[in-house]
Amino acid sequence: MERDSLELANWFLDRAERDGRSLTLLQVLKLVYIAHGWHLAFLDEPLVSEQVEAWKHGPVLRSIYRSLAQYGGRPIDGRAMEDVGPDAGQPIPAYRSDDGNAEALLTAVWNKYGRMTAGQLYTITHEEGSPWAQTWHEGARYGRPLVIDNDLIKRHYLEKKKKNEQVAERRAVEG
């Protein structure tokens, strides 16, 4: 089941606050994107309903960017808000799971990536051959950002999953 990107942004912001931490816009964008990628790999469906775009500084979910851009590189001390329609300016509730698999995945993403700096997350999403890199280089020819195809994201995270499984198998054999 696809979810609203802003709800997921607020899930990560709430989780950071609960852990006594804060996040920047870049961190939120990358965490939601990474969760989307792992969701595609493990659960074979998109996590977010919004298309991911390749921008200069990496994968971006435009609604999150628009809602939280005023923070720039500063720690976010608010929450993503509705930015259009009659509810503009109203807080978006954080994602509340009705699916234990999705909740477990978000928690796993937070546990693995939640303590990383914006620079570390930037590096991960900009790896050579990553979905962002492939799409960005194609888009540069046209001078505009392009949508990063979910199939490309899924393949990338399936490759990461396979590598992780191979490492775990090696450790078990050597163990």
C-alpha positions as CSV (number, residue, x, y, z in Angstrom):
1,M,0.0,0.0,0.0
2,E,1.5,3.3,-1.0
3,R,1.7,6.1,1.5
4,D,1.9,9.9,1.5
5,S,5.5,11.1,1.5
6,L,4.8,13.8,4.1
7,E,3.5,11.2,6.5
8,L,6.7,9.3,6.1
9,A,8.8,12.4,6.6
10,N,7.0,13.0,9.8
11,W,7.5,9.4,10.9
12,F,11.2,9.9,10.6
13,L,11.1,13.3,12.3
14,D,9.1,11.9,15.2
15,R,11.4,8.9,15.5
16,A,14.4,11.3,15.6
17,E,12.8,13.4,18.3
18,R,11.9,10.3,20.3
19,D,15.6,9.3,20.1
20,G,16.8,12.8,21.2
21,R,18.0,13.7,17.7
22,S,17.2,16.1,14.9
23,L,17.2,15.8,11.1
24,T,17.9,18.2,8.3
25,L,15.8,18.4,5.1
26,L,18.5,16.4,3.2
27,Q,18.4,13.6,5.8
28,V,14.6,13.4,5.7
29,L,14.6,13.3,1.9
30,K,17.3,10.5,1.8
31,L,15.7,8.5,4.6
32,V,12.3,8.4,2.9
33,Y,13.9,7.5,-0.4
34,I,16.0,4.8,1.1
35,A,13.0,3.3,2.9
36,H,11.1,3.4,-0.5
37,G,14.0,1.5,-2.1
38,W,14.1,-1.2,0.5
39,H,10.3,-1.4,0.5
40,L,10.4,-2.1,-3.3
41,A,13.1,-4.8,-2.8
42,F,11.6,-6.6,0.2
43,L,7.8,-6.1,-0.2
44,D,7.7,-5.7,-4.0
45,E,5.6,-2.5,-3.9
46,P,6.2,1.2,-3.7
47,L,6.3,2.8,-0.3
48,V,5.3,6.2,-1.5
49,S,2.7,7.2,-4.1
50,E,4.8,10.2,-5.2
51,Q,7.4,9.8,-8.0
52,V,11.0,10.3,-6.9
53,E,12.9,12.9,-9.0
54,A,16.6,13.2,-9.7
55,W,17.8,16.6,-8.6
56,K,21.3,17.9,-8.3
57,H,21.7,16.9,-4.7
58,G,20.1,13.5,-5.1
59,P,16.7,11.8,-5.1
60,V,13.9,14.2,-4.1
61,L,10.3,13.8,-3.2
62,R,9.0,17.2,-4.3
63,S,6.2,17.4,-1.6
64,I,8.7,16.9,1.2
65,Y,11.1,19.5,-0.3
66,R,8.3,22.0,-0.7
67,S,7.0,21.4,2.8
68,L,10.4,21.6,4.6
69,A,12.6,23.7,2.3
70,Q,12.4,26.7,4.7
71,Y,14.8,24.8,7.1
72,G,17.5,24.6,4.5
73,G,20.4,22.8,6.1
74,R,19.3,23.6,9.7
75,P,17.8,21.0,12.0
76,I,14.0,20.7,11.4
77,D,12.1,21.8,14.5
78,G,8.6,21.4,13.0
79,R,6.7,18.9,10.9
80,A,5.7,18.6,7.3
81,M,2.5,20.6,6.6
82,E,-0.2,20.4,4.0
83,D,0.9,22.9,1.3
84,V,-2.1,23.0,-1.1
85,G,-5.9,23.2,-1.0
86,P,-8.2,24.2,1.9
87,D,-5.9,22.4,4.5
88,A,-2.8,24.3,3.5
89,G,-0.7,25.0,6.6
90,Q,-2.2,22.2,8.6
91,P,0.1,19.6,10.1
92,I,0.2,16.2,8.4
93,P,0.0,13.3,10.9
94,A,3.0,11.0,11.0
95,Y,2.6,7.7,9.2
96,R,0.8,5.1,11.5
97,S,1.3,1.6,10.3
98,D,-1.6,-0.8,9.8
99,D,1.0,-3.1,8.2
100,G,3.6,-4.7,10.5
101,N,5.9,-5.4,7.6
102,A,6.1,-1.7,6.6
103,E,6.6,-0.6,10.2
104,A,9.4,-3.1,10.7
105,L,11.0,-1.9,7.5
106,L,10.9,1.7,8.6
107,T,12.4,0.8,11.9
108,A,15.1,-1.2,10.2
109,V,15.9,1.8,7.9
110,W,16.0,4.1,10.9
111,N,18.3,1.7,12.9
112,K,20.7,1.4,10.0
113,Y,20.7,4.9,8.5
114,G,19.1,7.2,11.1
115,R,22.4,8.1,12.7
116,M,24.1,9.0,9.5
117,T,25.0,12.5,8.6
118,A,23.5,14.3,5.7
119,G,26.9,13.9,3.9
120,Q,26.9,10.2,4.5
121,L,23.4,9.8,3.2
122,Y,24.3,12.0,0.2
123,T,27.2,9.7,-0.6
124,I,25.1,6.5,-0.4
125,T,22.4,7.9,-2.8
126,H,25.0,9.2,-5.2
127,E,27.0,6.0,-5.6
128,E,28.2,5.3,-9.1
129,G,25.5,3.3,-10.9
130,S,22.8,4.2,-8.4
131,P,19.3,5.0,-9.7
132,W,19.9,8.7,-9.0
133,A,23.3,8.7,-10.9
134,Q,21.8,6.9,-13.9
135,T,18.8,9.2,-14.1
136,W,20.7,12.4,-13.3
137,H,23.3,11.8,-16.0
138,E,20.5,11.1,-18.5
139,G,18.6,14.2,-17.3
140,A,21.7,16.4,-17.7
141,R,21.5,15.9,-21.4
142,Y,18.1,17.5,-21.3
143,G,19.0,20.1,-18.7
144,R,16.2,19.2,-16.3
145,P,15.5,16.7,-13.5
146,L,13.8,13.5,-14.4
147,V,11.7,10.9,-12.6
148,I,13.7,8.0,-11.2
149,D,11.8,4.9,-12.4
150,N,10.7,2.6,-9.6
151,D,11.9,-0.4,-11.5
152,L,15.4,1.1,-11.5
153,I,15.2,1.8,-7.7
154,K,13.9,-1.7,-7.1
155,R,16.7,-3.4,-9.1
156,H,19.3,-1.3,-7.2
157,Y,17.9,-2.3,-3.8
158,L,17.5,-6.0,-4.9
159,E,21.2,-6.0,-5.8
160,K,22.0,-4.5,-2.3
161,K,19.8,-7.1,-0.7
162,K,21.6,-9.9,-2.6
163,K,25.1,-8.5,-1.6
164,N,24.0,-8.3,2.1
165,E,22.8,-11.9,1.9
166,Q,26.0,-13.1,0.4
167,V,28.0,-11.3,3.1
168,A,25.8,-12.9,5.8
169,E,26.3,-16.3,4.3
170,R,30.1,-15.9,4.2
171,R,30.1,-14.8,7.8
172,A,28.1,-17.8,8.8
173,V,30.4,-20.2,7.0
174,E,33.5,-18.5,8.4
175,G,31.9,-18.1,11.8
